[in-house]
């Protein structure tokens, strides 16, 4: 099954999309990879969804990526007397390190690490930012705060600390248990929530030990400050606009989205844009015009993938949401302005042989009007470098490693095929031409550009470019 677009679609599975029939329908509508959110999924549910996706993969003969999204540390209020408390602008409050407040005027936060890290002048946001407090004074057991934006406080609502680096590990005990389950099953991607610094990702990668690729979710302002270091150690990024839009002034989020997207593209690592992309389709069969424009902006920006959350996991129209995202991406990529915008954002190649070869592949493909670029890749690095160039021609990624073919399903423009490794240079070129023909990318007499690392079976050594004709096929 060949996609007619280069931007990938990542669809979240959930109550509305957990049956084999529905997951197949989502794939046929355009989903390239599936996300499983461990905030709402048991280990039994994870195993069931994993088994269903792998069964679908075998049925359709196309690699399908599975991303397991770890919940991450959650900071919440404790229990308020009466379950709720209305607070007003300018009111002084006392935050206490307790599970339940004895005094009706106290606000319980049962997290010692919060009081250890807070400093005067920093903000605390409650209930997705609906209520904002400013810290005046702090000790190990309590803090004094002034209400800057009032409202109704309720039990166990989420707490965000946009100005504070919390001294907590990136993974909770629940995350470690979920991670073990995901790695045992063979998940392709692990997404780490609430990343604050590169050390958080390093901790995840140490546990993963190469068994999956690691994606850092950028949803805290501190992560943007340390983006270069986080990007250096991560395999991919996600612009997680939910919490990012809570912790940042919401008008700053579009600019940060572009900043993160371009940084990832420059590094040649996949970047996913996520959260509320087609939010109204949770309950409506069509999106708003603004949502369509939002998805289109991410595609114009050259994001590797766009993601559906509740729209596909719990909404009333999961298949329609995927289909709509597919239509938007396909239409944008056929727009006359799309190619010029993507080309204007291309980065100069690094001074390495691999980057020089891929820059040459891009130029040669355009000059000879090649119908496709075919990459032989063992580790995935050759295919990711081709993807980074954002060529007009489709990119076929041939790999003898099934796990790599699944991981590459998130990368822009890659049509992944799992196949045995080439035996020699002639076999490499002949089979590249055959796959280009069989998958519908090129006809006999048309040219393709083949790239790989020589000697064969040498990961990361992209150093060969060859133009080949597709010959007559039997």
C-alpha positions in Angstrom: 0.0 0.0 0.0 1.7 3.2 -1.2 0.9 6.5 0.5 0.4 9.5 -1.8 1.9 11.9 0.7 5.3 12.3 2.5 4.1 13.6 5.9 3.3 10.7 8.2 0.2 10.2 10.5 0.5 8.9 14.0 -2.8 7.8 15.4 -3.5 7.1 19.1 -5.3 3.9 20.0 -7.9 3.8 22.8 -11.4 2.7 23.6 -12.8 3.9 20.3 -10.1 2.2 18.3 -9.0 -1.0 20.0 -10.6 -3.7 17.8 -8.8 -5.4 14.9 -11.4 -4.1 12.5 -11.1 -0.5 13.7 -7.3 -0.5 13.7 -7.3 -1.9 10.2 -9.7 0.9 9.2 -7.4 3.5 10.7 -4.5 2.1 8.7 -6.4 2.0 5.5 -7.6 5.6 6.1 -3.9 6.7 6.4 -2.4 6.0 9.7 1.3 5.1 9.3 2.1 4.3 13.0 0.1 3.9 16.2 0.6 5.5 19.6 -0.4 3.7 22.8 -0.8 6.1 25.8 0.3 4.4 29.0 -1.6 7.0 31.0 -4.8 5.1 30.1 -3.6 1.6 29.1 -2.9 -1.5 31.3 -0.2 -4.0 30.5 -2.8 -6.4 29.3 -4.3 -3.7 27.0 -0.8 -2.9 25.7 -0.2 -6.5 24.8 -3.6 -6.8 23.1 -3.0 -3.7 21.0 0.5 -4.7 20.2 -0.6 -8.1 19.0 -3.4 -6.6 16.9 -1.0 -4.1 15.1 1.5 -6.8 14.5 -1.2 -9.0 13.0 -2.3 -6.1 10.7 1.3 -5.6 9.7 1.7 -9.2 8.6 -1.6 -9.0 6.8 -0.8 -5.9 4.7 2.9 -6.6 4.3 3.9 -3.1 5.3 6.0 -2.2 8.4 3.9 -0.3 11.0 5.5 1.5 13.9 4.3 1.3 17.5 5.0 4.2 19.8 4.5 3.6 23.6 4.0 6.9 25.4 5.1 6.8 29.1 2.9 8.8 31.5 5.8 10.6 33.3 5.7 12.2 36.7 2.4 13.9 37.6 2.2 16.7 40.2 -1.3 17.1 41.6 -3.1 18.9 44.4 -4.1 16.9 47.5 -7.6 16.8 48.9 -9.2 20.1 49.8 -11.8 20.5 52.7 -15.1 20.1 51.0 -13.4 19.0 47.7 -13.1 22.5 46.3 -12.2 26.1 47.2 -12.8 29.3 45.3 -9.8 31.7 45.2 -9.7 35.3 44.1 -7.2 37.6 42.4 -4.8 39.1 44.9 -5.7 36.6 47.7 -2.8 35.2 49.8 -2.7 31.4 50.1 -0.6 29.0 52.0 0.6 25.8 50.2 1.3 23.0 52.5 3.2 19.7 52.0 0.2 17.4 52.9 -2.1 15.0 51.4 -5.1 16.6 53.0 -5.4 20.2 54.4 -6.6 20.7 58.0 -7.1 24.4 57.6 -9.7 25.4 55.0 -7.4 28.2 53.8 -4.5 25.8 53.1 -3.8 24.2 49.7 -2.3 20.7 50.0 0.4 19.6 47.5 1.8 16.2 48.7 5.1 16.4 46.8 8.2 17.2 48.9 10.2 17.8 45.7 8.0 20.8 44.8 8.8 22.6 48.0 12.5 21.7 47.7 12.7 23.3 44.2 10.4 26.3 44.4 11.8 29.8 44.6 10.2 33.1 45.3 8.9 34.8 42.1 8.1 31.5 40.4 4.7 30.6 39.1 2.4 27.6 39.9 -0.3 26.8 37.5 -3.3 24.6 38.5 -5.9 22.8 36.3 -4.3 23.3 32.9 -3.4 26.9 33.8 -6.9 28.1 34.7 -5.5 29.2 38.1 -2.2 31.0 38.5 -0.3 31.5 41.7 2.9 33.5 42.3 5.3 32.3 45.1 6.3 34.9 47.7 8.1 32.7 50.2 8.9 29.0 50.6 10.2 26.5 53.2 10.5 22.7 53.2 6.9 22.3 54.5 5.0 25.3 53.1 5.0 28.2 50.7 3.2 31.5 50.6 1.6 32.5 47.3 -0.5 35.2 45.8 -3.4 34.5 43.4 -2.8 36.1 40.0 -5.7 34.4 38.2 -8.5 33.1 40.4 -11.2 30.5 40.1 -12.4 27.2 41.6 -9.7 24.9 43.0 -10.7 21.2 43.0 -9.2 18.1 44.5 -6.3 16.4 42.7 -6.2 18.8 39.8 -2.9 18.9 37.9 -0.1 21.3 38.9 2.4 22.8 36.5 5.6 24.6 37.4 6.9 26.4 34.3 9.7 28.2 36.0 11.0 25.4 38.1 13.4 22.5 37.4 12.0 19.7 39.6 14.6 17.4 41.2 12.7 14.3 40.2 13.6 11.4 38.0 12.3 11.4 34.4 10.6 8.0 35.0 8.4 7.0 37.9 8.1 3.4 39.1 5.0 3.1 37.0 7.0 4.3 33.9 9.7 1.7 34.5 7.2 -1.0 34.8 5.4 0.2 31.6 8.8 0.5 29.9 9.7 -3.1 30.7 6.4 -4.3 29.4 6.8 -2.3 26.1 10.3 -3.5 25.5 9.4 -7.1 26.2 6.7 -6.9 23.6 9.0 -5.2 21.1 7.7 -1.6 20.9 9.5 0.4 18.2 9.4 3.9 19.9 9.4 4.9 23.5 8.1 8.5 24.2 9.4 10.2 27.4 7.0 12.8 28.9 7.9 16.0 30.7 11.6 16.0 29.7 13.4 18.8 31.4 17.0 18.2 30.4 19.2 15.8 28.4 19.9 13.7 31.4 16.3 12.6 31.4 16.6 11.1 28.0 20.0 9.6 28.8 18.3 7.8 31.7 15.7 6.3 29.3 18.3 5.4 26.7 20.4 3.6 29.3 17.4 1.3 30.2 16.3 0.9 26.6 19.8 -0.1 25.5 19.1 0.1 21.8 16.0 -2.1 21.9 13.8 0.8 20.7 14.2 4.3 19.5 13.6 7.1 22.1 11.4 10.2 21.5 11.6 13.2 23.8 8.3 15.1 24.3 9.0 18.8 24.5 6.3 20.2 26.7 8.2 22.2 29.3 9.8 25.6 28.8 13.0 24.3 30.4 13.3 21.7 27.7 13.3 24.4 25.1 16.2 26.1 26.9 18.1 22.8 26.7 16.8 21.8 23.3 20.2 21.4 21.6 21.4 18.9 24.3 18.1 17.0 24.3 18.1 16.8 20.6 21.6 15.5 20.5 20.8 12.5 22.6 17.2 11.8 21.4 16.2 9.8 18.3 13.2 12.1 17.7 11.2 15.0 19.2 7.5 15.6 19.7 6.1 19.1 20.0 3.6 18.3 22.8 1.5 21.4 22.6 -0.8 20.4 25.5 1.3 21.1 28.5 3.6 23.4 26.5 0.5 25.6 26.0 -0.2 25.6 29.7 3.3 26.4 30.8 4.0 29.0 28.2 2.0 32.1 27.2 -0.3 30.4 24.6 0.6 33.0 21.9 4.2 31.8 22.1 3.4 28.2 21.2 3.3 28.6 17.4 6.7 30.2 17.4 8.2 27.5 19.6 6.6 24.8 17.4 8.5 26.2 14.4 11.7 26.5 16.4 11.6 22.9 17.6 10.5 21.6 14.1 13.4 23.4 12.4 15.9 22.3 15.0 14.9 18.7 14.5 15.0 18.9 10.7 18.4 20.4 10.8 19.6 17.5 13.0 18.0 15.1 10.6 15.8 13.6 13.3 12.0 13.0 13.0 9.7 15.6 14.7 6.1 15.0 15.5 3.5 17.8 16.0 0.8 16.8 18.4 -2.2 17.8 20.5 -5.6 19.3 19.5 -4.9 19.1 15.8 -8.4 18.1 14.9 -9.9 18.4 18.4 -13.5 19.2 17.3 -13.6 15.8 15.5 -13.9 14.1 18.9 -17.6 14.9 18.6 -18.1 16.3 15.1 -17.7 14.6 11.7 -15.8 17.6 10.3 -13.1 19.8 11.7 -13.1 23.6 12.1 -11.3 25.7 9.4 -8.8 26.8 12.0 -7.9 23.1 12.7 -7.4 22.4 9.1 -5.1 25.4 8.9 -3.2 24.2 11.9 -2.5 20.8 10.4 -1.6 22.4 7.1 0.9 24.7 8.9 2.7 21.7 10.4 2.9 20.1 6.9 4.1 23.3 5.3 6.8 23.5 8.0 8.0 20.1 7.0 7.1 18.1 10.2 7.8 14.4 9.8 4.5 13.4 11.3 1.2 14.9 12.7 -0.5 13.2 15.5 -4.1 12.5 16.6 -4.8 12.0 20.3 -8.4 11.8 21.6 -9.7 12.2 18.1 -8.7 8.6 17.2 -8.5 7.1 20.8 -11.8 8.1 22.2 -13.7 10.2 19.7 -16.9 9.4 17.8 -15.2 9.7 14.4 -11.7 8.1 14.6 -11.6 6.9 10.9 -12.9 10.2 9.6 -10.3 12.1 11.7 -7.4 10.0 10.1 -9.0 10.4 6.7 -9.3 14.1 7.1 -5.7 14.4 8.2 -4.6 12.4 5.2 -6.6 14.7 2.8 -5.1 17.8 4.4 -1.5 16.6 4.1 -2.0 15.3 0.6 -3.6 18.5 -0.6 -0.9 20.7 1.0 1.9 18.7 -0.5 0.4 19.2 -4.0 0.1 22.9 -3.5 2.5 24.9 -5.8 3.9 26.8 -2.8 4.8 23.6 -0.8 7.9 22.7 -2.7 9.3 26.3 -2.6 8.6 26.6 1.1 10.3 23.2 1.9 13.3 24.0 -0.4 13.8 27.4 1.3 14.2 25.6 4.6 16.8 23.2 3.5 20.0 23.3 5.5 23.6 23.2 4.1 25.1 19.8 4.4 27.6 19.0 7.2 31.2 18.5 6.2 30.9 14.7 6.2 30.9 12.2 3.4 27.4 10.9 4.2 25.9 14.5 4.1 27.8 15.3 0.9 26.5 12.2 -0.7 22.9 13.0 0.3 23.1 16.5 -0.9 24.4 15.2 -4.2 21.5 12.6 -4.3 19.1 15.5 -3.9 20.7 17.5 -6.8 21.1 14.5 -9.1 17.5 13.4 -8.5 16.2 16.9 -9.6 18.6 17.2 -12.5 17.8 13.8 -14.1 14.2 13.9 -13.0 14.6 10.5 -11.3 11.3 8.9 -10.3 12.5 7.7 -6.9 15.4 7.6 -4.5 16.2 4.1 -3.2 18.2 3.8 0.0 19.8 0.6 1.3 20.0 1.1 5.0 20.9 -1.2 7.9 20.8 1.1 10.9 18.4 3.6 9.3 20.9 6.4 9.1 21.1 6.5 5.3 17.3 6.7 5.0 17.1 9.5 7.7 19.7 11.5 5.8 17.6 11.1 2.6 14.5 12.2 4.5 16.3 15.2 5.9 16.9 16.5 2.4 13.1 16.7 1.8 13.4 15.7 -1.8 10.5 16.0 -4.3 11.0 12.4 -5.3 9.6 9.6 -3.1 12.2 7.7 -1.0 12.2 4.0 -0.8 14.0 2.6 2.3 15.2 -1.0 1.9 16.4 -2.6 5.1 17.2 -6.1 6.2 16.3 -5.2 9.8 12.6 -5.4 10.5 12.9 -3.2 13.6 14.5 -0.4 11.6 11.8 -0.5 9.0 9.2 0.0 11.7 11.1 2.8 13.4 11.5 4.6 10.0 7.7 4.7 9.6 7.7 8.0 11.5 10.2 9.7 9.1 9.1 12.1 6.4 8.8 10.7 2.9 10.1 7.2 3.6 8.4 4.2 2.0 9.9 1.4 4.1 10.4 -2.2 2.8 11.8 -5.0 4.9 13.9 -7.3 2.6 17.0 -9.4 2.8 20.3 -7.6 2.4 21.9 -7.1 -1.0 24.6 -9.6 -2.0 26.7 -7.3 -4.0 26.6 -4.0 -5.9 24.8 -5.4 -9.0 22.2 -7.1 -6.8 21.8 -3.8 -4.9 21.0 -1.9 -8.1 18.9 -4.6 -9.7 16.7 -5.1 -6.7 16.3 -1.3 -6.1 15.0 -1.0 -9.7 12.7 -4.0 -9.2 11.2 -2.6 -5.9 10.7 0.8 -7.5 8.7 -0.8 -10.3 6.8 -3.2 -8.0 5.8 -0.5 -5.6 4.5 1.7 -8.4 7.2 4.4 -8.2 8.8 4.0 -11.6 8.1 2.4 -15.0 10.6 0.7 -17.3 12.9 3.2 -19.0 12.7 5.7 -16.1 15.6 6.5 -13.8 16.1 6.1 -10.1 18.9 7.2 -7.8 20.4 4.5 -5.6 22.4 5.2 -2.5 24.0 3.1 0.2 27.1 2.4 2.2 29.9 0.4 0.7 31.3 -2.0 1.8 27.8 -3.5 2.3 26.5 -4.2 5.8 28.5 -1.3 7.3 26.0 0.8 9.4 26.2 4.6 9.0 28.7 4.6 6.1 26.6 6.3 3.4 29.2 6.9 0.6 27.7 5.6 -2.7 25.4 7.2 -5.3 24.4 5.6 -8.6 21.8 6.5 -11.2 20.1 3.4 -12.7 17.4 2.7 -15.3 14.4 0.6 -14.5 14.6 -2.2 -17.0 11.8 -4.4 -18.5 10.1 -6.4 -15.8 8.8 -9.9 -16.1 
